[in-house]
Amino acid sequence: MATREKRLAQFDGNGEPPPNLPVEVLCEDHSGTYQLPFACRWIDGQWRNDRTGGMVEATVVGWRLPRPRSESAAERP
C-alpha cells in the first residue's frame, strides 16, 4: 500500500486548479487516501463531478492534471 506522502506527491497540483478544467483528485478519509474514479472540476469553491455536476462529498487533499491513458494490451498491434 502506498504511503500517504507518496500518494500526495503524485497529486502535485498547487492551489486551485485552472477554472473549468477537469482534473483527477485524491481524497482522504479515516481509512486512508484514494483517487476518485471520475474527473472533477473546481467550480465556485466546490469540487464537482465533471460528468454529472454533482458535488463531491469527500475530503479532497490533492489534485493533478489528467494523465494520458496507456493503450491496453488488446489495442496494441
N, CA, C, O and CB atoms as a CASP TS submission, in Angstrom:
PFRMAT TS
TARGET T0000
AUTHOR 0000-0000-0000
METHOD Language model
MODEL 1
PARENT N/A
ATOM      1  N   MET     1       0.839  -1.176   0.000  1.00  0.00           N
ATOM      2  CA  MET     1       0.000   0.000   0.000  1.00  0.00           C
ATOM      3  C   MET     1       0.890   1.248   0.000  1.00  0.00           C
ATOM      4  O   MET     1       1.873   1.317   0.738  1.00  0.00           O
ATOM      5  CB  MET     1      -0.957  -0.007   1.220  1.00  0.00           C
ATOM      6  N   ALA     2       0.541   2.217  -0.821  1.00  0.00           N
ATOM      7  CA  ALA     2       1.329   3.441  -0.909  1.00  0.00           C
ATOM      8  C   ALA     2       1.139   4.272   0.357  1.00  0.00           C
ATOM      9  O   ALA     2       0.056   4.309   0.940  1.00  0.00           O
ATOM     10  CB  ALA     2       0.933   4.259  -2.162  1.00  0.00           C
ATOM     11  N   THR     3       2.210   4.933   0.763  1.00  0.00           N
ATOM     12  CA  THR     3       2.102   5.796   1.928  1.00  0.00           C
ATOM     13  C   THR     3       1.363   7.069   1.553  1.00  0.00           C
ATOM     14  O   THR     3       1.275   7.431   0.380  1.00  0.00           O
ATOM     15  CB  THR     3       3.493   6.122   2.499  1.00  0.00           C
ATOM     16  N   ARG     4       0.840   7.736   2.554  1.00  0.00           N
ATOM     17  CA  ARG     4       0.110   8.990   2.331  1.00  0.00           C
ATOM     18  C   ARG     4       1.000  10.003   1.621  1.00  0.00           C
ATOM     19  O   ARG     4       0.566  10.654   0.671  1.00  0.00           O
ATOM     20  CB  ARG     4      -0.399   9.572   3.670  1.00  0.00           C
ATOM     21  N   GLU     5       2.230  10.136   2.073  1.00  0.00           N
ATOM     22  CA  GLU     5       3.147  11.110   1.488  1.00  0.00           C
ATOM     23  C   GLU     5       3.429  10.807   0.022  1.00  0.00           C
ATOM     24  O   GLU     5       3.504  11.719  -0.802  1.00  0.00           O
ATOM     25  CB  GLU     5       4.450  11.139   2.271  1.00  0.00           C
ATOM     26  N   LYS     6       3.586   9.528  -0.304  1.00  0.00           N
ATOM     27  CA  LYS     6       3.854   9.145  -1.688  1.00  0.00           C
ATOM     28  C   LYS     6       2.652   9.468  -2.570  1.00  0.00           C
ATOM     29  O   LYS     6       2.811   9.996  -3.671  1.00  0.00           O
ATOM     30  CB  LYS     6       4.198   7.646  -1.779  1.00  0.00           C
ATOM     31  N   ARG     7       1.453   9.153  -2.091  1.00  0.00           N
ATOM     32  CA  ARG     7       0.240   9.472  -2.862  1.00  0.00           C
ATOM     33  C   ARG     7       0.095  10.978  -3.044  1.00  0.00           C
ATOM     34  O   ARG     7      -0.210  11.443  -4.143  1.00  0.00           O
ATOM     35  CB  ARG     7      -1.015   8.901  -2.164  1.00  0.00           C
ATOM     36  N   LEU     8       0.311  11.741  -1.982  1.00  0.00           N
ATOM     37  CA  LEU     8       0.203  13.200  -2.090  1.00  0.00           C
ATOM     38  C   LEU     8       1.208  13.761  -3.091  1.00  0.00           C
ATOM     39  O   LEU     8       0.897  14.704  -3.820  1.00  0.00           O
ATOM     40  CB  LEU     8       0.414  13.853  -0.719  1.00  0.00           C
ATOM     41  N   ALA     9       2.398  13.195  -3.132  1.00  0.00           N
ATOM     42  CA  ALA     9       3.423  13.660  -4.073  1.00  0.00           C
ATOM     43  C   ALA     9       2.996  13.425  -5.518  1.00  0.00           C
ATOM     44  O   ALA     9       3.417  14.163  -6.409  1.00  0.00           O
ATOM     45  CB  ALA     9       4.758  12.955  -3.801  1.00  0.00           C
ATOM     46  N   GLN    10       2.171  12.415  -5.766  1.00  0.00           N
ATOM     47  CA  GLN    10       1.695  12.129  -7.122  1.00  0.00           C
ATOM     48  C   GLN    10       0.625  13.124  -7.564  1.00  0.00           C
ATOM     49  O   GLN    10       0.403  13.307  -8.761  1.00  0.00           O
ATOM     50  CB  GLN    10       1.144  10.706  -7.198  1.00  0.00           C
ATOM     51  N   PHE    11      -0.027  13.754  -6.620  1.00  0.00           N
ATOM     52  CA  PHE    11      -1.063  14.750  -6.916  1.00  0.00           C
ATOM     53  C   PHE    11      -0.464  16.115  -6.618  1.00  0.00           C
ATOM     54  O   PHE    11      -0.642  16.675  -5.537  1.00  0.00           O
ATOM     55  CB  PHE    11      -2.384  14.501  -6.074  1.00  0.00           C
ATOM     56  N   ASP    12       0.250  16.631  -7.609  1.00  0.00           N
ATOM     57  CA  ASP    12       1.114  17.781  -7.394  1.00  0.00           C
ATOM     58  C   ASP    12       0.501  19.136  -7.714  1.00  0.00           C
ATOM     59  O   ASP    12       1.226  20.125  -7.814  1.00  0.00           O
ATOM     60  CB  ASP    12       2.321  17.617  -8.194  1.00  0.00           C
ATOM     61  N   GLY    13      -0.811  19.205  -7.876  1.00  0.00           N
ATOM     62  CA  GLY    13      -1.445  20.493  -8.144  1.00  0.00           C
ATOM     63  C   GLY    13      -1.342  21.395  -6.927  1.00  0.00           C
ATOM     64  O   GLY    13      -1.632  20.973  -5.808  1.00  0.00           O
ATOM     65  N   ASN    14      -0.934  22.619  -7.143  1.00  0.00           N
ATOM     66  CA  ASN    14      -0.818  23.585  -6.056  1.00  0.00           C
ATOM     67  C   ASN    14      -1.937  24.605  -6.156  1.00  0.00           C
ATOM     68  O   ASN    14      -2.261  25.069  -7.248  1.00  0.00           O
ATOM     69  CB  ASN    14       0.555  24.286  -6.084  1.00  0.00           C
ATOM     70  N   GLY    15      -2.526  24.954  -5.025  1.00  0.00           N
ATOM     71  CA  GLY    15      -3.599  25.938  -5.027  1.00  0.00           C
ATOM     72  C   GLY    15      -4.834  25.403  -5.729  1.00  0.00           C
ATOM     73  O   GLY    15      -5.080  24.197  -5.762  1.00  0.00           O
ATOM     74  N   GLU    16      -5.603  26.320  -6.286  1.00  0.00           N
ATOM     75  CA  GLU    16      -6.806  25.928  -7.007  1.00  0.00           C
ATOM     76  C   GLU    16      -6.442  25.542  -8.432  1.00  0.00           C
ATOM     77  O   GLU    16      -5.564  26.161  -9.032  1.00  0.00           O
ATOM     78  CB  GLU    16      -7.850  27.066  -7.000  1.00  0.00           C
ATOM     79  N   PRO    17      -7.105  24.528  -8.985  1.00  0.00           N
ATOM     80  CA  PRO    17      -6.832  24.157 -10.378  1.00  0.00           C
ATOM     81  C   PRO    17      -7.361  25.225 -11.329  1.00  0.00           C
ATOM     82  O   PRO    17      -8.184  26.050 -10.934  1.00  0.00           O
ATOM     83  CB  PRO    17      -7.464  22.789 -10.710  1.00  0.00           C
ATOM     84  N   PRO    18      -6.899  25.219 -12.576  1.00  0.00           N
ATOM     85  CA  PRO    18      -7.421  26.171 -13.554  1.00  0.00           C
ATOM     86  C   PRO    18      -8.943  26.036 -13.649  1.00  0.00           C
ATOM     87  O   PRO    18      -9.473  24.927 -13.582  1.00  0.00           O
ATOM     88  CB  PRO    18      -6.766  25.945 -14.945  1.00  0.00           C
ATOM     89  N   PRO    19      -9.645  27.161 -13.803  1.00  0.00           N
ATOM     90  CA  PRO    19     -11.105  27.103 -13.842  1.00  0.00           C
ATOM     91  C   PRO    19     -11.625  26.253 -14.991  1.00  0.00           C
ATOM     92  O   PRO    19     -11.107  26.285 -16.108  1.00  0.00           O
ATOM     93  CB  PRO    19     -11.672  28.494 -13.949  1.00  0.00           C
ATOM     94  N   ASN    20     -12.664  25.495 -14.680  1.00  0.00           N
ATOM     95  CA  ASN    20     -13.373  24.669 -15.663  1.00  0.00           C
ATOM     96  C   ASN    20     -12.498  23.662 -16.389  1.00  0.00           C
ATOM     97  O   ASN    20     -12.783  23.300 -17.530  1.00  0.00           O
ATOM     98  CB  ASN    20     -14.021  25.545 -16.666  1.00  0.00           C
ATOM     99  N   LEU    21     -11.437  23.207 -15.740  1.00  0.00           N
ATOM    100  CA  LEU    21     -10.572  22.185 -16.315  1.00  0.00           C
ATOM    101  C   LEU    21     -10.757  20.892 -15.521  1.00  0.00           C
ATOM    102  O   LEU    21     -10.588  20.898 -14.302  1.00  0.00           O
ATOM    103  CB  LEU    21      -9.075  22.642 -16.309  1.00  0.00           C
ATOM    104  N   PRO    22     -11.102  19.778 -16.187  1.00  0.00           N
ATOM    105  CA  PRO    22     -11.258  18.524 -15.441  1.00  0.00           C
ATOM    106  C   PRO    22      -9.909  18.025 -14.931  1.00  0.00           C
ATOM    107  O   PRO    22      -8.916  18.033 -15.658  1.00  0.00           O
ATOM    108  CB  PRO    22     -11.921  17.449 -16.325  1.00  0.00           C
ATOM    109  N   VAL    23      -9.888  17.595 -13.682  1.00  0.00           N
ATOM    110  CA  VAL    23      -8.664  17.097 -13.057  1.00  0.00           C
ATOM    111  C   VAL    23      -8.963  15.812 -12.296  1.00  0.00           C
ATOM    112  O   VAL    23     -10.120  15.490 -12.025  1.00  0.00           O
ATOM    113  CB  VAL    23      -8.055  18.162 -12.111  1.00  0.00           C
ATOM    114  N   GLU    24      -7.905  15.084 -11.955  1.00  0.00           N
ATOM    115  CA  GLU    24      -8.004  13.908 -11.094  1.00  0.00           C
ATOM    116  C   GLU    24      -7.805  14.383  -9.659  1.00  0.00           C
ATOM    117  O   GLU    24      -6.966  15.246  -9.402  1.00  0.00           O
ATOM    118  CB  GLU    24      -6.947  12.801 -11.490  1.00  0.00           C
ATOM    119  N   VAL    25      -8.570  13.825  -8.724  1.00  0.00           N
ATOM    120  CA  VAL    25      -8.445  14.255  -7.336  1.00  0.00           C
ATOM    121  C   VAL    25      -8.118  13.082  -6.416  1.00  0.00           C
ATOM    122  O   VAL    25      -8.503  11.939  -6.663  1.00  0.00           O
ATOM    123  CB  VAL    25      -9.730  14.935  -6.879  1.00  0.00           C
ATOM    124  N   LEU    26      -7.398  13.405  -5.354  1.00  0.00           N
ATOM    125  CA  LEU    26      -7.061  12.456  -4.303  1.00  0.00           C
ATOM    126  C   LEU    26      -7.858  12.856  -3.071  1.00  0.00           C
ATOM    127  O   LEU    26      -7.840  14.017  -2.661  1.00  0.00           O
ATOM    128  CB  LEU    26      -5.513  12.431  -4.010  1.00  0.00           C
ATOM    129  N   CYS    27      -8.550  11.902  -2.490  1.00  0.00           N
ATOM    130  CA  CYS    27      -9.369  12.156  -1.306  1.00  0.00           C
ATOM    131  C   CYS    27      -8.807  11.380  -0.124  1.00  0.00           C
ATOM    132  O   CYS    27      -7.975  10.487  -0.282  1.00  0.00           O
ATOM    133  CB  CYS    27     -10.847  11.768  -1.560  1.00  0.00           C
ATOM    134  N   GLU    28      -9.280  11.741   1.063  1.00  0.00           N
ATOM    135  CA  GLU    28      -8.811  11.076   2.276  1.00  0.00           C
ATOM    136  C   GLU    28      -9.973  10.922   3.250  1.00  0.00           C
ATOM    137  O   GLU    28     -10.801  11.820   3.402  1.00  0.00           O
ATOM    138  CB  GLU    28      -7.648  11.868   2.930  1.00  0.00           C
ATOM    139  N   ASP    29     -10.015   9.772   3.904  1.00  0.00           N
ATOM    140  CA  ASP    29     -10.965   9.546   4.986  1.00  0.00           C
ATOM    141  C   ASP    29     -10.255   8.776   6.094  1.00  0.00           C
ATOM    142  O   ASP    29      -9.030   8.656   6.081  1.00  0.00           O
ATOM    143  CB  ASP    29     -12.229   8.771   4.482  1.00  0.00           C
ATOM    144  N   HIS    30     -11.011   8.259   7.045  1.00  0.00           N
ATOM    145  CA  HIS    30     -10.414   7.558   8.185  1.00  0.00           C
ATOM    146  C   HIS    30      -9.632   6.312   7.783  1.00  0.00           C
ATOM    147  O   HIS    30      -8.803   5.831   8.556  1.00  0.00           O
ATOM    148  CB  HIS    30     -11.489   7.176   9.164  1.00  0.00           C
ATOM    149  N   SER    31      -9.885   5.779   6.580  1.00  0.00           N
ATOM    150  CA  SER    31      -9.184   4.578   6.115  1.00  0.00           C
ATOM    151  C   SER    31      -7.907   4.883   5.343  1.00  0.00           C
ATOM    152  O   SER    31      -7.059   4.007   5.175  1.00  0.00           O
ATOM    153  CB  SER    31     -10.099   3.760   5.251  1.00  0.00           C
ATOM    154  N   GLY    32      -7.767   6.113   4.875  1.00  0.00           N
ATOM    155  CA  GLY    32      -6.579   6.471   4.104  1.00  0.00           C
ATOM    156  C   GLY    32      -6.932   7.314   2.892  1.00  0.00           C
ATOM    157  O   GLY    32      -7.986   7.949   2.840  1.00  0.00           O
ATOM    158  N   THR    33      -6.023   7.308   1.909  1.00  0.00           N
ATOM    159  CA  THR    33      -6.226   8.108   0.703  1.00  0.00           C
ATOM    160  C   THR    33      -6.715   7.232  -0.437  1.00  0.00           C
ATOM    161  O   THR    33      -6.439   6.033  -0.484  1.00  0.00           O
ATOM    162  CB  THR    33      -4.929   8.828   0.303  1.00  0.00           C
ATOM    163  N   TYR    34      -7.441   7.848  -1.351  1.00  0.00           N
ATOM    164  CA  TYR    34      -7.945   7.138  -2.524  1.00  0.00           C
ATOM    165  C   TYR    34      -8.226   8.141  -3.628  1.00  0.00           C
ATOM    166  O   TYR    34      -8.556   9.298  -3.368  1.00  0.00           O
ATOM    167  CB  TYR    34      -9.221   6.325  -2.183  1.00  0.00           C
ATOM    168  N   GLN    35      -8.092   7.678  -4.863  1.00  0.00           N
ATOM    169  CA  GLN    35      -8.379   8.512  -6.023  1.00  0.00           C
ATOM    170  C   GLN    35      -9.816   8.269  -6.464  1.00  0.00           C
ATOM    171  O   GLN    35     -10.253   7.123  -6.560  1.00  0.00           O
ATOM    172  CB  GLN    35      -7.386   8.220  -7.183  1.00  0.00           C
ATOM    173  N   LEU    36     -10.547   9.339  -6.732  1.00  0.00           N
ATOM    174  CA  LEU    36     -11.901   9.165  -7.247  1.00  0.00           C
ATOM    175  C   LEU    36     -11.823   8.608  -8.659  1.00  0.00           C
ATOM    176  O   LEU    36     -10.910   8.957  -9.408  1.00  0.00           O
ATOM    177  CB  LEU    36     -12.689  10.504  -7.224  1.00  0.00           C
ATOM    178  N   PRO    37     -12.771   7.743  -9.040  1.00  0.00           N
ATOM    179  CA  PRO    37     -12.726   7.102 -10.361  1.00  0.00           C
ATOM    180  C   PRO    37     -13.315   7.959 -11.478  1.00  0.00           C
ATOM    181  O   PRO    37     -13.620   7.448 -12.556  1.00  0.00           O
ATOM    182  CB  PRO    37     -13.458   5.791 -10.309  1.00  0.00           C
ATOM    183  N   PHE    38     -13.475   9.240 -11.230  1.00  0.00           N
ATOM    184  CA  PHE    38     -14.021  10.146 -12.239  1.00  0.00           C
ATOM    185  C   PHE    38     -13.325  11.499 -12.130  1.00  0.00           C
ATOM    186  O   PHE    38     -12.806  11.859 -11.073  1.00  0.00           O
ATOM    187  CB  PHE    38     -15.561  10.303 -12.073  1.00  0.00           C
ATOM    188  N   ALA    39     -13.322  12.235 -13.222  1.00  0.00           N
ATOM    189  CA  ALA    39     -12.716  13.569 -13.234  1.00  0.00           C
ATOM    190  C   ALA    39     -13.607  14.545 -12.470  1.00  0.00           C
ATOM    191  O   ALA    39     -14.823  14.372 -12.391  1.00  0.00           O
ATOM    192  CB  ALA    39     -12.491  14.062 -14.692  1.00  0.00           C
ATOM    193  N   CYS    40     -12.978  15.566 -11.915  1.00  0.00           N
ATOM    194  CA  CYS    40     -13.699  16.596 -11.171  1.00  0.00           C
ATOM    195  C   CYS    40     -13.296  17.974 -11.675  1.00  0.00           C
ATOM    196  O   CYS    40     -12.256  18.142 -12.312  1.00  0.00           O
ATOM    197  CB  CYS    40     -13.426  16.472  -9.654  1.00  0.00           C
ATOM    198  N   ARG    41     -14.134  18.948 -11.380  1.00  0.00           N
ATOM    199  CA  ARG    41     -13.838  20.350 -11.681  1.00  0.00           C
ATOM    200  C   ARG    41     -14.035  21.164 -10.409  1.00  0.00           C
ATOM    201  O   ARG    41     -14.887  20.849  -9.579  1.00  0.00           O
ATOM    202  CB  ARG    41     -14.747  20.891 -12.841  1.00  0.00           C
ATOM    203  N   TRP    42     -13.225  22.222 -10.270  1.00  0.00           N
ATOM    204  CA  TRP    42     -13.339  23.147  -9.153  1.00  0.00           C
ATOM    205  C   TRP    42     -14.205  24.307  -9.644  1.00  0.00           C
ATOM    206  O   TRP    42     -13.759  25.112 -10.463  1.00  0.00           O
ATOM    207  CB  TRP    42     -11.914  23.643  -8.642  1.00  0.00           C
ATOM    208  N   ILE    43     -15.434  24.395  -9.151  1.00  0.00           N
ATOM    209  CA  ILE    43     -16.389  25.396  -9.622  1.00  0.00           C
ATOM    210  C   ILE    43     -16.953  26.160  -8.426  1.00  0.00           C
ATOM    211  O   ILE    43     -17.537  25.569  -7.517  1.00  0.00           O
ATOM    212  CB  ILE    43     -17.533  24.731 -10.441  1.00  0.00           C
ATOM    213  N   ASP    44     -16.773  27.469  -8.439  1.00  0.00           N
ATOM    214  CA  ASP    44     -17.314  28.336  -7.379  1.00  0.00           C
ATOM    215  C   ASP    44     -16.968  27.833  -5.983  1.00  0.00           C
ATOM    216  O   ASP    44     -17.817  27.824  -5.091  1.00  0.00           O
ATOM    217  CB  ASP    44     -18.823  28.446  -7.516  1.00  0.00           C
ATOM    218  N   GLY    45     -15.713  27.415  -5.797  1.00  0.00           N
ATOM    219  CA  GLY    45     -15.252  26.992  -4.482  1.00  0.00           C
ATOM    220  C   GLY    45     -15.678  25.605  -4.051  1.00  0.00           C
ATOM    221  O   GLY    45     -15.561  25.259  -2.875  1.00  0.00           O
ATOM    222  N   GLN    46     -16.179  24.793  -4.996  1.00  0.00           N
ATOM    223  CA  GLN    46     -16.597  23.428  -4.667  1.00  0.00           C
ATOM    224  C   GLN    46     -16.079  22.457  -5.713  1.00  0.00           C
ATOM    225  O   GLN    46     -15.984  22.783  -6.896  1.00  0.00           O
ATOM    226  CB  GLN    46     -18.133  23.333  -4.563  1.00  0.00           C
ATOM    227  N   TRP    47     -15.743  21.247  -5.250  1.00  0.00           N
ATOM    228  CA  TRP    47     -15.384  20.177  -6.176  1.00  0.00           C
ATOM    229  C   TRP    47     -16.661  19.555  -6.709  1.00  0.00           C
ATOM    230  O   TRP    47     -17.583  19.258  -5.949  1.00  0.00           O
ATOM    231  CB  TRP    47     -14.487  19.106  -5.488  1.00  0.00           C
ATOM    232  N   ARG    48     -16.709  19.358  -8.026  1.00  0.00           N
ATOM    233  CA  ARG    48     -17.886  18.769  -8.664  1.00  0.00           C
ATOM    234  C   ARG    48     -17.468  17.669  -9.626  1.00  0.00           C
ATOM    235  O   ARG    48     -16.419  17.748 -10.265  1.00  0.00           O
ATOM    236  CB  ARG    48     -18.703  19.845  -9.404  1.00  0.00           C
ATOM    237  N   ASN    49     -18.309  16.637  -9.719  1.00  0.00           N
ATOM    238  CA  ASN    49     -18.109  15.564 -10.683  1.00  0.00           C
ATOM    239  C   ASN    49     -18.189  16.180 -12.071  1.00  0.00           C
ATOM    240  O   ASN    49     -19.163  16.864 -12.388  1.00  0.00           O
ATOM    241  CB  ASN    49     -19.165  14.414 -10.501  1.00  0.00           C
ATOM    242  N   ASP    50     -17.182  15.947 -12.899  1.00  0.00           N
ATOM    243  CA  ASP    50     -17.132  16.559 -14.227  1.00  0.00           C
ATOM    244  C   ASP    50     -18.297  16.119 -15.103  1.00  0.00           C
ATOM    245  O   ASP    50     -18.811  16.920 -15.884  1.00  0.00           O
ATOM    246  CB  ASP    50     -15.820  16.218 -14.911  1.00  0.00           C
ATOM    247  N   ARG    51     -18.718  14.881 -14.994  1.00  0.00           N
ATOM    248  CA  ARG    51     -19.774  14.350 -15.864  1.00  0.00           C
ATOM    249  C   ARG    51     -21.168  14.725 -15.381  1.00  0.00           C
ATOM    250  O   ARG    51     -22.007  15.152 -16.175  1.00  0.00           O
ATOM    251  CB  ARG    51     -19.661  12.842 -15.957  1.00  0.00           C
ATOM    252  N   THR    52     -21.423  14.567 -14.076  1.00  0.00           N
ATOM    253  CA  THR    52     -22.783  14.774 -13.566  1.00  0.00           C
ATOM    254  C   THR    52     -23.018  16.167 -12.997  1.00  0.00           C
ATOM    255  O   THR    52     -24.160  16.618 -12.904  1.00  0.00           O
ATOM    256  CB  THR    52     -23.085  13.757 -12.509  1.00  0.00           C
ATOM    257  N   GLY    53     -21.940  16.848 -12.616  1.00  0.00           N
ATOM    258  CA  GLY    53     -22.086  18.153 -11.975  1.00  0.00           C
ATOM    259  C   GLY    53     -22.392  18.061 -10.494  1.00  0.00           C
ATOM    260  O   GLY    53     -22.513  19.082  -9.817  1.00  0.00           O
ATOM    261  N   GLY    54     -22.519  16.824  -9.980  1.00  0.00           N
ATOM    262  CA  GLY    54     -22.818  16.640  -8.561  1.00  0.00           C
ATOM    263  C   GLY    54     -21.648  17.043  -7.678  1.00  0.00           C
ATOM    264  O   GLY    54     -20.487  16.892  -8.059  1.00  0.00           O
ATOM    265  N   MET    55     -21.966  17.561  -6.485  1.00  0.00           N
ATOM    266  CA  MET    55     -20.938  17.982  -5.552  1.00  0.00           C
ATOM    267  C   MET    55     -20.207  16.765  -4.984  1.00  0.00           C
ATOM    268  O   MET    55     -20.835  15.763  -4.642  1.00  0.00           O
ATOM    269  CB  MET    55     -21.549  18.822  -4.421  1.00  0.00           C
ATOM    270  N   VAL    56     -18.891  16.854  -4.887  1.00  0.00           N
ATOM    271  CA  VAL    56     -18.080  15.793  -4.284  1.00  0.00           C
ATOM    272  C   VAL    56     -18.191  15.941  -2.773  1.00  0.00           C
ATOM    273  O   VAL    56     -17.901  17.005  -2.226  1.00  0.00           O
ATOM    274  CB  VAL    56     -16.574  15.863  -4.760  1.00  0.00           C
ATOM    275  N   GLU    57     -18.607  14.883  -2.105  1.00  0.00           N
ATOM    276  CA  GLU    57     -18.817  14.933  -0.662  1.00  0.00           C
ATOM    277  C   GLU    57     -17.661  14.320   0.111  1.00  0.00           C
ATOM    278  O   GLU    57     -17.816  13.959   1.278  1.00  0.00           O
ATOM    279  CB  GLU    57     -20.099  14.226  -0.303  1.00  0.00           C
ATOM    280  N   ALA    58     -16.516  14.201  -0.523  1.00  0.00           N
ATOM    281  CA  ALA    58     -15.323  13.652   0.118  1.00  0.00           C
ATOM    282  C   ALA    58     -14.356  14.793   0.427  1.00  0.00           C
ATOM    283  O   ALA    58     -14.499  15.899  -0.093  1.00  0.00           O
ATOM    284  CB  ALA    58     -14.644  12.578  -0.788  1.00  0.00           C
ATOM    285  N   THR    59     -13.378  14.513   1.273  1.00  0.00           N
ATOM    286  CA  THR    59     -12.347  15.494   1.581  1.00  0.00           C
ATOM    287  C   THR    59     -11.236  15.371   0.551  1.00  0.00           C
ATOM    288  O   THR    59     -10.483  14.397   0.555  1.00  0.00           O
ATOM    289  CB  THR    59     -11.796  15.299   3.021  1.00  0.00           C
ATOM    290  N   VAL    60     -11.135  16.353  -0.326  1.00  0.00           N
ATOM    291  CA  VAL    60     -10.113  16.352  -1.372  1.00  0.00           C
ATOM    292  C   VAL    60      -8.826  16.924  -0.786  1.00  0.00           C
ATOM    293  O   VAL    60      -8.821  18.026  -0.238  1.00  0.00           O
ATOM    294  CB  VAL    60     -10.578  17.176  -2.625  1.00  0.00           C
ATOM    295  N   VAL    61      -7.724  16.161  -0.908  1.00  0.00           N
ATOM    296  CA  VAL    61      -6.445  16.592  -0.350  1.00  0.00           C
ATOM    297  C   VAL    61      -5.403  16.879  -1.423  1.00  0.00           C
ATOM    298  O   VAL    61      -4.315  17.362  -1.110  1.00  0.00           O
ATOM    299  CB  VAL    61      -5.920  15.542   0.596  1.00  0.00           C
ATOM    300  N   GLY    62      -5.718  16.588  -2.679  1.00  0.00           N
ATOM    301  CA  GLY    62      -4.772  16.862  -3.763  1.00  0.00           C
ATOM    302  C   GLY    62      -5.436  16.723  -5.116  1.00  0.00           C
ATOM    303  O   GLY    62      -6.472  16.074  -5.254  1.00  0.00           O
ATOM    304  N   TRP    63      -4.822  17.344  -6.116  1.00  0.00           N
ATOM    305  CA  TRP    63      -5.332  17.230  -7.484  1.00  0.00           C
ATOM    306  C   TRP    63      -4.156  17.240  -8.450  1.00  0.00           C
ATOM    307  O   TRP    63      -3.054  17.668  -8.110  1.00  0.00           O
ATOM    308  CB  TRP    63      -6.329  18.384  -7.814  1.00  0.00           C
ATOM    309  N   ARG    64      -4.416  16.757  -9.666  1.00  0.00           N
ATOM    310  CA  ARG    64      -3.412  16.783 -10.727  1.00  0.00           C
ATOM    311  C   ARG    64      -4.133  16.813 -12.071  1.00  0.00           C
ATOM    312  O   ARG    64      -5.300  16.437 -12.179  1.00  0.00           O
ATOM    313  CB  ARG    64      -2.450  15.551 -10.631  1.00  0.00           C
ATOM    314  N   LEU    65      -3.418  17.263 -13.079  1.00  0.00           N
ATOM    315  CA  LEU    65      -3.959  17.224 -14.427  1.00  0.00           C
ATOM    316  C   LEU    65      -4.091  15.768 -14.834  1.00  0.00           C
ATOM    317  O   LEU    65      -3.286  14.940 -14.406  1.00  0.00           O
ATOM    318  CB  LEU    65      -3.061  18.015 -15.430  1.00  0.00           C
ATOM    319  N   PRO    66      -5.085  15.430 -15.649  1.00  0.00           N
ATOM    320  CA  PRO    66      -5.262  14.029 -16.054  1.00  0.00           C
ATOM    321  C   PRO    66      -4.020  13.479 -16.730  1.00  0.00           C
ATOM    322  O   PRO    66      -3.369  14.159 -17.524  1.00  0.00           O
ATOM    323  CB  PRO    66      -6.458  13.893 -16.990  1.00  0.00           C
ATOM    324  N   ARG    67      -3.709  12.252 -16.405  1.00  0.00           N
ATOM    325  CA  ARG    67      -2.574  11.574 -17.033  1.00  0.00           C
ATOM    326  C   ARG    67      -3.056  10.879 -18.292  1.00  0.00           C
ATOM    327  O   ARG    67      -4.175  10.366 -18.324  1.00  0.00           O
ATOM    328  CB  ARG    67      -1.910  10.556 -16.059  1.00  0.00           C
ATOM    329  N   PRO    68      -2.230  10.855 -19.327  1.00  0.00           N
ATOM    330  CA  PRO    68      -2.644  10.150 -20.553  1.00  0.00           C
ATOM    331  C   PRO    68      -2.857   8.674 -20.253  1.00  0.00           C
ATOM    332  O   PRO    68      -2.083   8.062 -19.517  1.00  0.00           O
ATOM    333  CB  PRO    68      -1.587  10.322 -21.679  1.00  0.00           C
ATOM    334  N   ARG    69      -3.896   8.118 -20.820  1.00  0.00           N
ATOM    335  CA  ARG    69      -4.162   6.687 -20.626  1.00  0.00           C
ATOM    336  C   ARG    69      -3.296   5.894 -21.575  1.00  0.00           C
ATOM    337  O   ARG    69      -3.159   6.245 -22.747  1.00  0.00           O
ATOM    338  CB  ARG    69      -5.663   6.352 -20.847  1.00  0.00           C
ATOM    339  N   SER    70      -2.714   4.832 -21.072  1.00  0.00           N
ATOM    340  CA  SER    70      -1.890   3.984 -21.929  1.00  0.00           C
ATOM    341  C   SER    70      -2.790   3.005 -22.673  1.00  0.00           C
ATOM    342  O   SER    70      -3.892   2.686 -22.228  1.00  0.00           O
ATOM    343  CB  SER    70      -0.814   3.224 -21.098  1.00  0.00           C
ATOM    344  N   GLU    71      -2.303   2.544 -23.799  1.00  0.00           N
ATOM    345  CA  GLU    71      -3.072   1.574 -24.576  1.00  0.00           C
ATOM    346  C   GLU    71      -3.163   0.267 -23.806  1.00  0.00           C
ATOM    347  O   GLU    71      -2.220  -0.131 -23.123  1.00  0.00           O
ATOM    348  CB  GLU    71      -2.431   1.342 -25.968  1.00  0.00           C
ATOM    349  N   SER    72      -4.292  -0.387 -23.919  1.00  0.00           N
ATOM    350  CA  SER    72      -4.409  -1.707 -23.301  1.00  0.00           C
ATOM    351  C   SER    72      -3.741  -2.723 -24.222  1.00  0.00           C
ATOM    352  O   SER    72      -3.519  -2.443 -25.400  1.00  0.00           O
ATOM    353  CB  SER    72      -5.910  -2.085 -23.035  1.00  0.00           C
ATOM    354  N   ALA    73      -3.428  -3.873 -23.703  1.00  0.00           N
ATOM    355  CA  ALA    73      -2.758  -4.906 -24.498  1.00  0.00           C
ATOM    356  C   ALA    73      -3.603  -5.301 -25.703  1.00  0.00           C
ATOM    357  O   ALA    73      -3.060  -5.646 -26.752  1.00  0.00           O
ATOM    358  CB  ALA    73      -2.462  -6.140 -23.635  1.00  0.00           C
ATOM    359  N   ALA    74      -4.925  -5.255 -25.562  1.00  0.00           N
ATOM    360  CA  ALA    74      -5.805  -5.643 -26.668  1.00  0.00           C
ATOM    361  C   ALA    74      -5.763  -4.643 -27.820  1.00  0.00           C
ATOM    362  O   ALA    74      -6.050  -5.006 -28.961  1.00  0.00           O
ATOM    363  CB  ALA    74      -7.232  -5.788 -26.171  1.00  0.00           C
ATOM    364  N   GLU    75      -5.411  -3.387 -27.537  1.00  0.00           N
ATOM    365  CA  GLU    75      -5.388  -2.366 -28.577  1.00  0.00           C
ATOM    366  C   GLU    75      -4.055  -2.299 -29.309  1.00  0.00           C
ATOM    367  O   GLU    75      -3.957  -1.675 -30.365  1.00  0.00           O
ATOM    368  CB  GLU    75      -5.701  -1.023 -27.978  1.00  0.00           C
ATOM    369  N   ARG    76      -3.042  -2.929 -28.763  1.00  0.00           N
ATOM    370  CA  ARG    76      -1.714  -2.870 -29.376  1.00  0.00           C
ATOM    371  C   ARG    76      -1.646  -3.797 -30.577  1.00  0.00           C
ATOM    372  O   ARG    76      -2.254  -4.867 -30.574  1.00  0.00           O
ATOM    373  CB  ARG    76      -0.625  -3.239 -28.356  1.00  0.00           C
ATOM    374  N   PRO    77      -0.896  -3.385 -31.618  1.00  0.00           N
ATOM    375  CA  PRO    77      -0.767  -4.256 -32.805  1.00  0.00           C
ATOM    376  C   PRO    77       0.028  -5.506 -32.525  1.00  0.00           C
ATOM    377  O   PRO    77       0.220  -6.330 -33.419  1.00  0.00           O
ATOM    378  CB  PRO    77      -0.116  -3.504 -33.941  1.00  0.00           C
TER
END
